[in-house]
Amino acid sequence: MATPARLSISKAAKLAGKSRQTLYEDRDNGKLSVHRDSRNKPYIDVAELERVYGKLDTKTVSGKVSKRQMETPQKDTKDSALQAEIDALREQLSRADGTLTRERQQFTQQIDDLRTDRDEWREQAKAATRILEDHREKESRGFWSRLFGR
């Protein structure tokens, strides 16, 4: 079977023995030229693949391209480093959450203590006010007796 002059990104990745992500990164870095056809679908010329990646294995072009991208050691290393960082951040978040819970409980206890103190001071103030109030009975005098002083 003859190798087509234009390849989809997936077929080009398979032919070059690279992942699609690698081809996209090389495109973004200007190392690899990717064109678009009349339907705006990206394609790569076989000559361009050979220029960037060297001799190609044309036996792999006719086979079906798996939907799953091929894994590369570089990608696996990046993934494991990122996973380790994610795990460390989750642990840090868990500790911070525990600290916040503990502080929230302490503040709630402080607020309850302050409310209790406030209520006790309020009762003491009411008691002191009752002591200081004039508790003598007032005379009930009529209008004329108050007017003439009797």
PyRosetta script that sets phi, psi and omega in degrees:
from pyrosetta import init, pose_from_sequence

init()
pose = pose_from_sequence("MATPARLSISKAAKLAGKSRQTLYEDRDNGKLSVHRDSRNKPYIDVAELERVYGKLDTKTVSGKVSKRQMETPQKDTKDSALQAEIDALREQLSRADGTLTRERQQFTQQIDDLRTDRDEWREQAKAATRILEDHREKESRGFWSRLFGR")
pose.set_psi(1, 135.0)
pose.set_omega(1, -179.4)
pose.set_phi(2, -78.4)
pose.set_psi(2, 146.1)
pose.set_omega(2, 179.3)
pose.set_phi(3, -80.3)
pose.set_psi(3, 127.8)
pose.set_omega(3, 178.4)
pose.set_phi(4, -65.3)
pose.set_psi(4, 151.5)
pose.set_omega(4, -178.6)
pose.set_phi(5, -73.2)
pose.set_psi(5, -27.0)
pose.set_omega(5, -179.9)
pose.set_phi(6, -119.1)
pose.set_psi(6, 138.9)
pose.set_omega(6, -178.2)
pose.set_phi(7, -128.7)
pose.set_psi(7, 146.1)
pose.set_omega(7, 172.4)
pose.set_phi(8, -68.8)
pose.set_psi(8, 166.6)
pose.set_omega(8, -179.5)
pose.set_phi(9, -60.1)
pose.set_psi(9, -42.5)
pose.set_omega(9, -178.8)
pose.set_phi(10, -63.7)
pose.set_psi(10, -46.8)
pose.set_omega(10, 179.8)
pose.set_phi(11, -66.7)
pose.set_psi(11, -37.7)
pose.set_omega(11, 178.5)
pose.set_phi(12, -63.9)
pose.set_psi(12, -39.3)
pose.set_omega(12, 178.5)
pose.set_phi(13, -64.1)
pose.set_psi(13, -43.6)
pose.set_omega(13, 178.8)
pose.set_phi(14, -62.4)
pose.set_psi(14, -45.2)
pose.set_omega(14, -178.5)
pose.set_phi(15, -64.4)
pose.set_psi(15, -39.9)
pose.set_omega(15, -178.0)
pose.set_phi(16, -82.0)
pose.set_psi(16, -12.6)
pose.set_omega(16, -177.9)
pose.set_phi(17, 74.1)
pose.set_psi(17, 29.8)
pose.set_omega(17, -179.3)
pose.set_phi(18, -122.6)
pose.set_psi(18, 167.3)
pose.set_omega(18, 175.6)
pose.set_phi(19, -85.3)
pose.set_psi(19, 159.2)
pose.set_omega(19, 176.2)
pose.set_phi(20, -60.3)
pose.set_psi(20, -38.5)
pose.set_omega(20, -179.5)
pose.set_phi(21, -59.2)
pose.set_psi(21, -39.5)
pose.set_omega(21, 178.7)
pose.set_phi(22, -63.2)
pose.set_psi(22, -43.3)
pose.set_omega(22, 178.2)
pose.set_phi(23, -62.2)
pose.set_psi(23, -42.0)
pose.set_omega(23, 178.2)
pose.set_phi(24, -64.2)
pose.set_psi(24, -40.5)
pose.set_omega(24, 178.8)
pose.set_phi(25, -64.6)
pose.set_psi(25, -42.6)
pose.set_omega(25, 178.9)
pose.set_phi(26, -65.4)
pose.set_psi(26, -35.7)
pose.set_omega(26, 175.4)
pose.set_phi(27, -63.3)
pose.set_psi(27, -46.4)
pose.set_omega(27, -178.5)
pose.set_phi(28, -64.5)
pose.set_psi(28, -31.7)
pose.set_omega(28, 179.5)
pose.set_phi(29, -85.0)
pose.set_psi(29, -1.0)
pose.set_omega(29, 178.0)
pose.set_phi(30, 82.8)
pose.set_psi(30, 7.7)
pose.set_omega(30, -179.1)
pose.set_phi(31, -80.4)
pose.set_psi(31, -30.3)
pose.set_omega(31, -174.8)
pose.set_phi(32, -127.6)
pose.set_psi(32, 134.7)
pose.set_omega(32, 178.7)
pose.set_phi(33, -94.8)
pose.set_psi(33, 129.1)
pose.set_omega(33, 177.0)
pose.set_phi(34, -120.6)
pose.set_psi(34, 132.0)
pose.set_omega(34, -179.0)
pose.set_phi(35, -111.6)
pose.set_psi(35, 172.9)
pose.set_omega(35, 177.7)
pose.set_phi(36, -125.0)
pose.set_psi(36, 142.2)
pose.set_omega(36, 179.9)
pose.set_phi(37, -88.1)
pose.set_psi(37, -172.2)
pose.set_omega(37, -176.6)
pose.set_phi(38, -64.5)
pose.set_psi(38, -23.4)
pose.set_omega(38, 177.0)
pose.set_phi(39, -93.5)
pose.set_psi(39, 10.2)
pose.set_omega(39, 178.2)
pose.set_phi(40, 67.4)
pose.set_psi(40, 25.1)
pose.set_omega(40, 176.6)
pose.set_phi(41, -93.1)
pose.set_psi(41, 138.0)
pose.set_omega(41, -178.0)
pose.set_phi(42, -73.4)
pose.set_psi(42, 146.9)
pose.set_omega(42, 174.2)
pose.set_phi(43, -146.5)
pose.set_psi(43, 161.3)
pose.set_omega(43, 179.3)
pose.set_phi(44, -128.9)
pose.set_psi(44, 134.4)
pose.set_omega(44, 175.4)
pose.set_phi(45, -72.9)
pose.set_psi(45, 144.2)
pose.set_omega(45, 178.7)
pose.set_phi(46, -60.8)
pose.set_psi(46, -39.3)
pose.set_omega(46, 179.5)
pose.set_phi(47, -60.8)
pose.set_psi(47, -36.9)
pose.set_omega(47, 178.8)
pose.set_phi(48, -66.7)
pose.set_psi(48, -40.5)
pose.set_omega(48, 176.9)
pose.set_phi(49, -61.5)
pose.set_psi(49, -43.8)
pose.set_omega(49, 179.7)
pose.set_phi(50, -65.0)
pose.set_psi(50, -36.9)
pose.set_omega(50, 179.3)
pose.set_phi(51, -62.6)
pose.set_psi(51, -41.6)
pose.set_omega(51, -174.7)
pose.set_phi(52, -84.5)
pose.set_psi(52, -42.8)
pose.set_omega(52, -170.9)
pose.set_phi(53, -110.1)
pose.set_psi(53, -0.7)
pose.set_omega(53, 179.3)
pose.set_phi(54, 85.2)
pose.set_psi(54, -161.3)
pose.set_omega(54, -176.5)
pose.set_phi(55, -59.5)
pose.set_psi(55, 137.9)
pose.set_omega(55, -176.2)
pose.set_phi(56, -107.1)
pose.set_psi(56, 153.6)
pose.set_omega(56, 177.2)
pose.set_phi(57, -94.1)
pose.set_psi(57, 96.9)
pose.set_omega(57, -174.4)
pose.set_phi(58, -73.1)
pose.set_psi(58, -11.0)
pose.set_omega(58, 178.7)
pose.set_phi(59, -67.6)
pose.set_psi(59, -25.9)
pose.set_omega(59, -176.3)
pose.set_phi(60, -82.1)
pose.set_psi(60, -12.4)
pose.set_omega(60, -175.6)
pose.set_phi(61, -69.8)
pose.set_psi(61, -39.1)
pose.set_omega(61, -174.7)
pose.set_phi(62, -72.5)
pose.set_psi(62, -23.2)
pose.set_omega(62, -179.7)
pose.set_phi(63, -73.0)
pose.set_psi(63, 163.2)
pose.set_omega(63, 177.6)
pose.set_phi(64, -70.5)
pose.set_psi(64, 142.2)
pose.set_omega(64, 177.3)
pose.set_phi(65, -88.5)
pose.set_psi(65, 127.8)
pose.set_omega(65, 179.7)
pose.set_phi(66, -71.5)
pose.set_psi(66, 150.0)
pose.set_omega(66, -178.4)
pose.set_phi(67, -72.5)
pose.set_psi(67, -23.8)
pose.set_omega(67, -179.2)
pose.set_phi(68, -84.3)
pose.set_psi(68, 132.4)
pose.set_omega(68, -179.8)
pose.set_phi(69, -67.4)
pose.set_psi(69, 147.1)
pose.set_omega(69, 177.1)
pose.set_phi(70, -70.2)
pose.set_psi(70, 145.5)
pose.set_omega(70, 179.4)
pose.set_phi(71, -91.2)
pose.set_psi(71, 141.7)
pose.set_omega(71, 177.4)
pose.set_phi(72, -118.1)
pose.set_psi(72, 151.7)
pose.set_omega(72, 179.2)
pose.set_phi(73, -58.1)
pose.set_psi(73, -36.2)
pose.set_omega(73, -180.0)
pose.set_phi(74, -64.2)
pose.set_psi(74, -43.0)
pose.set_omega(74, 179.3)
pose.set_phi(75, -65.9)
pose.set_psi(75, -42.1)
pose.set_omega(75, 179.1)
pose.set_phi(76, -60.9)
pose.set_psi(76, -40.0)
pose.set_omega(76, 179.1)
pose.set_phi(77, -64.8)
pose.set_psi(77, -43.5)
pose.set_omega(77, 178.5)
pose.set_phi(78, -62.2)
pose.set_psi(78, -44.1)
pose.set_omega(78, -179.2)
pose.set_phi(79, -61.5)
pose.set_psi(79, -44.3)
pose.set_omega(79, -178.2)
pose.set_phi(80, -67.6)
pose.set_psi(80, -36.4)
pose.set_omega(80, 177.3)
pose.set_phi(81, -66.2)
pose.set_psi(81, -42.2)
pose.set_omega(81, 178.6)
pose.set_phi(82, -66.1)
pose.set_psi(82, -38.9)
pose.set_omega(82, 178.8)
pose.set_phi(83, -64.0)
pose.set_psi(83, -39.9)
pose.set_omega(83, 177.7)
pose.set_phi(84, -63.4)
pose.set_psi(84, -40.7)
pose.set_omega(84, 178.8)
pose.set_phi(85, -66.1)
pose.set_psi(85, -40.4)
pose.set_omega(85, 177.5)
pose.set_phi(86, -61.6)
pose.set_psi(86, -44.1)
pose.set_omega(86, 179.7)
pose.set_phi(87, -62.3)
pose.set_psi(87, -42.9)
pose.set_omega(87, 179.1)
pose.set_phi(88, -63.0)
pose.set_psi(88, -41.7)
pose.set_omega(88, 179.7)
pose.set_phi(89, -67.1)
pose.set_psi(89, -36.6)
pose.set_omega(89, 176.8)
pose.set_phi(90, -64.8)
pose.set_psi(90, -40.7)
pose.set_omega(90, 177.8)
pose.set_phi(91, -62.5)
pose.set_psi(91, -44.2)
pose.set_omega(91, 179.2)
pose.set_phi(92, -63.0)
pose.set_psi(92, -40.9)
pose.set_omega(92, 178.3)
pose.set_phi(93, -64.4)
pose.set_psi(93, -38.6)
pose.set_omega(93, 179.0)
pose.set_phi(94, -63.8)
pose.set_psi(94, -43.4)
pose.set_omega(94, 178.2)
pose.set_phi(95, -64.8)
pose.set_psi(95, -41.2)
pose.set_omega(95, 179.6)
pose.set_phi(96, -64.2)
pose.set_psi(96, -38.8)
pose.set_omega(96, 178.3)
pose.set_phi(97, -63.3)
pose.set_psi(97, -41.2)
pose.set_omega(97, 177.0)
pose.set_phi(98, -62.8)
pose.set_psi(98, -41.1)
pose.set_omega(98, 178.8)
pose.set_phi(99, -64.0)
pose.set_psi(99, -44.2)
pose.set_omega(99, 179.3)
pose.set_phi(100, -62.9)
pose.set_psi(100, -40.1)
pose.set_omega(100, 178.9)
pose.set_phi(101, -63.1)
pose.set_psi(101, -45.2)
pose.set_omega(101, 179.0)
pose.set_phi(102, -61.7)
pose.set_psi(102, -45.8)
pose.set_omega(102, 179.7)
pose.set_phi(103, -64.0)
pose.set_psi(103, -38.8)
pose.set_omega(103, 179.0)
pose.set_phi(104, -61.4)
pose.set_psi(104, -41.8)
pose.set_omega(104, 178.6)
pose.set_phi(105, -64.6)
pose.set_psi(105, -40.8)
pose.set_omega(105, 179.0)
pose.set_phi(106, -64.0)
pose.set_psi(106, -44.2)
pose.set_omega(106, 179.9)
pose.set_phi(107, -65.6)
pose.set_psi(107, -38.2)
pose.set_omega(107, 177.4)
pose.set_phi(108, -62.4)
pose.set_psi(108, -42.2)
pose.set_omega(108, 178.1)
pose.set_phi(109, -64.1)
pose.set_psi(109, -41.8)
pose.set_omega(109, 178.7)
pose.set_phi(110, -62.6)
pose.set_psi(110, -42.5)
pose.set_omega(110, -180.0)
pose.set_phi(111, -63.4)
pose.set_psi(111, -42.6)
pose.set_omega(111, 177.9)
pose.set_phi(112, -62.1)
pose.set_psi(112, -42.5)
pose.set_omega(112, 177.8)
pose.set_phi(113, -62.2)
pose.set_psi(113, -42.9)
pose.set_omega(113, 179.8)
pose.set_phi(114, -64.9)
pose.set_psi(114, -37.9)
pose.set_omega(114, 177.6)
pose.set_phi(115, -65.2)
pose.set_psi(115, -40.8)
pose.set_omega(115, 178.2)
pose.set_phi(116, -62.9)
pose.set_psi(116, -45.2)
pose.set_omega(116, 178.4)
pose.set_phi(117, -60.8)
pose.set_psi(117, -43.3)
pose.set_omega(117, -179.8)
pose.set_phi(118, -60.2)
pose.set_psi(118, -44.8)
pose.set_omega(118, -179.4)
pose.set_phi(119, -64.2)
pose.set_psi(119, -39.8)
pose.set_omega(119, 177.7)
pose.set_phi(120, -64.6)
pose.set_psi(120, -42.9)
pose.set_omega(120, 178.5)
pose.set_phi(121, -65.0)
pose.set_psi(121, -36.2)
pose.set_omega(121, 178.9)
pose.set_phi(122, -63.4)
pose.set_psi(122, -42.8)
pose.set_omega(122, 178.6)
pose.set_phi(123, -64.7)
pose.set_psi(123, -40.3)
pose.set_omega(123, 178.6)
pose.set_phi(124, -64.8)
pose.set_psi(124, -38.9)
pose.set_omega(124, 179.4)
pose.set_phi(125, -66.2)
pose.set_psi(125, -39.4)
pose.set_omega(125, 177.7)
pose.set_phi(126, -64.5)
pose.set_psi(126, -40.7)
pose.set_omega(126, 179.3)
pose.set_phi(127, -64.3)
pose.set_psi(127, -42.8)
pose.set_omega(127, 179.2)
pose.set_phi(128, -64.7)
pose.set_psi(128, -37.6)
pose.set_omega(128, 178.8)
pose.set_phi(129, -65.5)
pose.set_psi(129, -40.9)
pose.set_omega(129, 178.7)
pose.set_phi(130, -63.6)
pose.set_psi(130, -36.0)
pose.set_omega(130, -179.9)
pose.set_phi(131, -67.8)
pose.set_psi(131, -39.5)
pose.set_omega(131, -175.5)
pose.set_phi(132, -80.7)
pose.set_psi(132, -15.1)
pose.set_omega(132, -179.4)
pose.set_phi(133, -70.4)
pose.set_psi(133, 150.1)
pose.set_omega(133, 177.8)
pose.set_phi(134, -78.8)
pose.set_psi(134, 115.8)
pose.set_omega(134, -176.3)
pose.set_phi(135, -103.8)
pose.set_psi(135, 9.6)
pose.set_omega(135, 178.6)
pose.set_phi(136, -71.7)
pose.set_psi(136, 148.6)
pose.set_omega(136, 179.4)
pose.set_phi(137, -79.6)
pose.set_psi(137, 139.0)
pose.set_omega(137, -178.5)
pose.set_phi(138, -90.5)
pose.set_psi(138, 142.8)
pose.set_omega(138, 177.7)
pose.set_phi(139, -73.8)
pose.set_psi(139, 143.5)
pose.set_omega(139, 177.1)
pose.set_phi(140, -102.6)
pose.set_psi(140, 98.0)
pose.set_omega(140, -179.9)
pose.set_phi(141, -109.9)
pose.set_psi(141, 144.4)
pose.set_omega(141, -178.9)
pose.set_phi(142, -76.4)
pose.set_psi(142, 176.5)
pose.set_omega(142, -177.3)
pose.set_phi(143, -64.3)
pose.set_psi(143, -45.0)
pose.set_omega(143, -175.7)
pose.set_phi(144, -70.6)
pose.set_psi(144, -35.0)
pose.set_omega(144, 179.8)
pose.set_phi(145, -71.4)
pose.set_psi(145, -33.4)
pose.set_omega(145, 176.7)
pose.set_phi(146, -73.4)
pose.set_psi(146, -32.0)
pose.set_omega(146, -177.6)
pose.set_phi(147, -72.7)
pose.set_psi(147, -40.4)
pose.set_omega(147, -176.9)
pose.set_phi(148, -99.3)
pose.set_psi(148, 2.1)
pose.set_omega(148, 175.5)
pose.set_phi(149, 74.5)
pose.set_psi(149, 24.0)
pose.set_omega(149, 179.3)
pose.set_phi(150, -92.0)
pose.dump_pdb("model.pdb")
